[in-house]
Amino acid sequence: MGIDLTYAPAPESRSIVDLKASYGLFIDGAFVDGHGSGFKTISPATEEVLAEVAEADAADVDAAVKAARRAYSRVWSRMPGSERAKYLYRIARIIQERGRELAVLETLDNGKPIKESRDVDIPVVAAHFFYYAGWADKLGHAGYGEDPQPLGVAGQIIPWNFPLLMLAWKIAPALACGNTVVLKPAETTPLTALLFAEICQQADLPPGVVNIVTGAGETGEALVAHPDIDKVAFTGSTAVGKAIARSIAGTDKKATLELGGKAANIVFDDAPLDQAVEGIVNGIFFNQGHVCCAGSRLLVQESIADDLLERLKRRMSTLRLGDPLDKNTDIGAINSAEQLARIRELSEIGESEGAERWSPACELPSQGFWFPPTLFTGVTQAHRIAREEVFGPVLSVLTFRTPSEAIEKANNTPYGLSAGVWTEKGSRILHVAGALKAGVVWANTFNKFDPTSPFGGFKESGYGREGGRQGLAAYLKTEQGGR
Ligand code: NAD
């Protein structure tokens, strides 16, 4: 008699979230109507409309920047660091208290599995606020002078893949250093930023210290172009990052840019293979591959390639794709129809260029945006799937024979955000990590995030660092504070 290994549905209840029919902009401590035409945000898993969201035009952005400037001059930059810290600690604690609500809302709006938003995103968000709260009264000991000063008003623009986590990476260090902010979330995932605005109210944060303007690219452009912004902090695509760099050239605005990636995950023949398989799966299928530092290029030593690929395919066959709110789901929905179209297009190009495509048997839901976990073998460095960021659950496999060939292939990309090395040999880890042109190199693990650790890119992956002591430099008047 066979054993039934199917999982019963285990959906997380969404009743903890109090979804409103419509949301305004958060300016000067209050929710206000926007002047734009408004837009809908949907669940990518079901295409159900979740809420109507206000769209900020240039006048709304101006009101938000003015509120941030007032709060900066009158309150926040004058407040002792020990007092700013209290607000940040309070926000961190409320995030923990409301963690389940935030996780469910993030999963509804983004499509990521609840076990990821619950166990990774939201705990790391809270950790980020706790960590930077700790710095607020110790800035004179951070290595940036005895009394480092804030920059002023920061305009911050974030993408949709880790909506609340990217918000935390931007807002926590900015506020700790004494800046005030105007933040624009991505147009497909505005809801947790708006819930964060409610948390700012709950924490009694002085009005204007945090302002949230929702909208799409035009709202972002208006924020970047605003003459009273001292700093632009952007996370998103390399194309938009370049446009922003061009538009602020010649101004005295500072900028940090966290852009795309095409990371190599390098597996040597002495690596613990089952552990490596887990790391490869986590590297590319975590968050449906919508991860800037995803290990999207697997470089495997030729002598173990067949064995590793067999184990990887077996493991991929056990991944469960479906309802993101189900606690057993490994792979959720693709965030938008546009992103799904891009993943499909690049995958078709991969096939037409001669790579071999494989996915496990996998039933896709009929509603919503879905793409199965996918593997391409026979990939060469010239293939577009080896060069361009797919930003989806698609892994390109290449092989190598020697460590120097692995390093050369890994660095053969315009990007340089992250990389992974799998080997039992400590000396090889140090040698390879030192030779890789990547901001983060993980050894025998992948996609690990910690607020104490700086994160950022080389080459077209951007400039500036977020996280750690280094992340403070992006928000202080120092030569190291970005460009
Ligand atoms: P995107 O560049 O299209 O959008 C990012 C944000 O910029 C959104 O809020 C968008 O509304 C806004 N925007 C769009 N056009 C703009 C303009 N002209 N001026 C100002 N703002 C504008 O990127 P995306 O598709 O939302 O996100 C995916 C990209 O983000 C990927 O390339 C990924 O690698 C990158 N990313 C990087 C990091 C990192 O830390 N390096 C982290 C997450 C995502």
Boltz pocket constraint, residues with backbone or C-beta under 6 A from the ligand:
constraints:
  - pocket:
      binder: B
      contacts: [[A, 157], [A, 158], [A, 159], [A, 160], [A, 161], [A, 162], [A, 184], [A, 185], [A, 186], [A, 187], [A, 215], [A, 216], [A, 217], [A, 218], [A, 219], [A, 220], [A, 221], [A, 224], [A, 235], [A, 236], [A, 237], [A, 238], [A, 240], [A, 241], [A, 243], [A, 244], [A, 257], [A, 258], [A, 259], [A, 260], [A, 261], [A, 291], [A, 292], [A, 293], [A, 389], [A, 391], [A, 417], [A, 457], [A, 461], [A, 462]]
      max_distance: 6.0
